[in-house]
């Protein structure tokens, strides 16, 4: 873990399920035909969203204008911007977290904002820590409006 972070936010599978439900609500009326998740954290979310929205998961980056592009966190923005510049841009993007203080593009929808200097441990990253949760979502600054 990086020394640039003060605290850890350990997420559980039930919290993941709630985030997927919120993402699905955001995306339910969008004209998307499939969902792509950026490796690694986006893949887990994309598979869950493909089930929630009843649309196919595409395992390779064959993103088109009607693809829902998913990732777990918008931290610095490099991953999303690299995708946006080098591929057919998906019109619809959703991520679980956005780091507070980082400029966010209008094309991306977020479920929650995370405070700076908090390291997120997703449930697929550490099964033992997720089972014995030592942090709470009270470390979140605020839900994203409309999310």
Beta strands, then each sheet from edge to edge (+ up, - down):
strand 1: 7-10
strand 2: 34-37
strand 3: 56-57
strand 4: 67-74
strand 5: 92-99
strand 6: 108-114
strand 7: 118-121
strand 8: 140-143
sheet 1: 1+ 7+
sheet 2: 3+ 2+ 4+ 5+ 6+ 8-
end
